[in-house]
Amino acid sequence: MTRNSPLVKRIAIVVGAVVLTAIVSMATTLGVSRSIEGNATAINIAGSLRMGAYELLARSAADPTENHSTTFMAGLDAYQQRMAHPGFNQAIPRAKDHPLAKQHQIMESLWHGELRPALIANAPNSTRVTEDLIAVTERYVTEVDKLVSMLEHRTEARVDLLHLIQIISLVLSILIIFGLFLDIKKRVLRPLRKLMDIAVAVGEQDFSHKANLKGSDELSRLGTAFDQMTSELALSYNELKEDAMAKTRELEKSHAALELLHSSSRSLFANHDLCNGAIPMLQDLEQLLGIGPIRLYLHDKNSSEPVQAITTSTKDRPFYCKDHHCNACLVTPEVFDELPNEGNDGRRLLLPIRTPGQLLGTLEVWYPASKGLSQTARRLLETLSDQLATAIFLERQVTEEQQITLAEERTVIARELHDSLAQSLSYLKMQVARLRRLDITGEHEKVHNDILEELSTGLNSAYRQLRELLTTFRLKLDTPDLATALRQTAQEFSERLGSEVKLDYRLPPQTLSPNEEIHTLQIVREGLANAVKHSEASEILVQVLFESPRVSVRILDNGKGLPDGDQPSQHYGLIIMQDRARTLGGKVNVLNRDTGGVEVALSFVPKSRHLITSEAAGG
């Protein structure tokens, strides 16, 4: 260390500050403690003066004998000596304008001017105490009490000041020591740790570590020397092993490429989940080739624009994400900004995902413009796109077959319902009509009419629900997706209402499985049927929105609203809607709107989150 060592100077400053704080604390503590010396003695003496005054008052009323007079005067002199005790007078400030000195002067004046002469005058002449003497004694004791109270307050204030000084000194010492600790940690321990890491890394032939220490102290200069040394060592080491490492990298990359192709084939054909299947595989590919991000776009026959299905890197959760517990594609903004992309010195490669005669999607690959894309990497990506095309084509075939099977099953169900249950309900309605025409009078007439009314209401409700169900089954058969089915439903109920039923549909393609689509469609139809039948509305709006990760369906009308301001608990249609919502894993709420009318709100999280939706089980 030199005489101008910054480290030594900082440590000396901190030690000096601690010493100065200790000296100031001790000096002020000593001064305060000396200022309260004798206060306890003064308080005790002042307290005894109160009792002594009453004792003298009692002695003055004893039998007037010669011996008594001598004893009384001796007690009076002893009391006078206690008042002149040095320990008592030492606690009284010398300044005459001090409140404590003034109170002491008042007490002495009252003693010498009134109480002492009154006691002396009363002692030899009377066997009783006069009221004037008692009053003087009480006034004197009151003044003594005030003096004692002032002494106690003064002592407590000095003690509190002493505590405050000690606390301030302790806090300052802790802050100085804490500052010293932080300074040592920042300027000594961290640089030493960095230098040790560099030394260990150099021993392991890693020359990428840099100290990057700023400053003019010894460790900063040592870190600069270390950085220069590691740079020179790295240059020499790289020049010696460049050829050998290049050949090794090529061999390793070829081996890794073969393994990746094998694992990606199994992943694509066995795992339909985006996060657990495609994204980890593509992220491994990015690390292997030094590229990314990679995005997969699918071409949907019901959408004019390609639909983004997955991305390997994004700082914001994608709109189409249906699982907010999955963070496979999320990266920090700093990492995202460092990726090659448009406007960031990046180039884009577009690879078609196709089968003979059909374009299924597009694979978008970004890579650094400075490094380019090798032929080996391009061939690997082309092979991957072929595997993606095969997997997507097979999944779509399976999905279409399942949808056809589902449609056929629903056709059979609709036909059976129409040929069996519908005919039975029609027969029962005719029998109820016959019963109505019977002329039944007497005591059972009212019961008969009530039973007929209940049967008629139940049959009409069941028949209406059956018609809705048959209509929904047939509607699904003729439509390619939920959006088309909802548009036809809106047109159908517009004719019933006499005015347009508006549809706001903003759901990404392939968001719902066929099972979820049919339940959603049936809930919308039930809500529209209730609105047209009961609400007396002139405007109805159907909203189907994707509020990631939930699907929200709302049916809004401007009608008369619910009569009791709440959803009817025993309404058949509402019970069916709630049952379908529970099947979807969501819930249905029916409530009056603030602006008038009724809102039917369905909210649920889609269960399918596949590359190509493959769930088609009937509900």
Beta strands, then each sheet from edge to edge (+ up, - down):
strand 1: 294-298
strand 2: 307-311
strand 3: 346-355
strand 4: 358-368
strand 5: 501-506
strand 6: 540-547
strand 7: 550-557
strand 8: 587-592
strand 9: 598-604
sheet 1: 2+ 1- 4+ 3-
sheet 2: 5+ 6+ 7- 9+ 8-
end
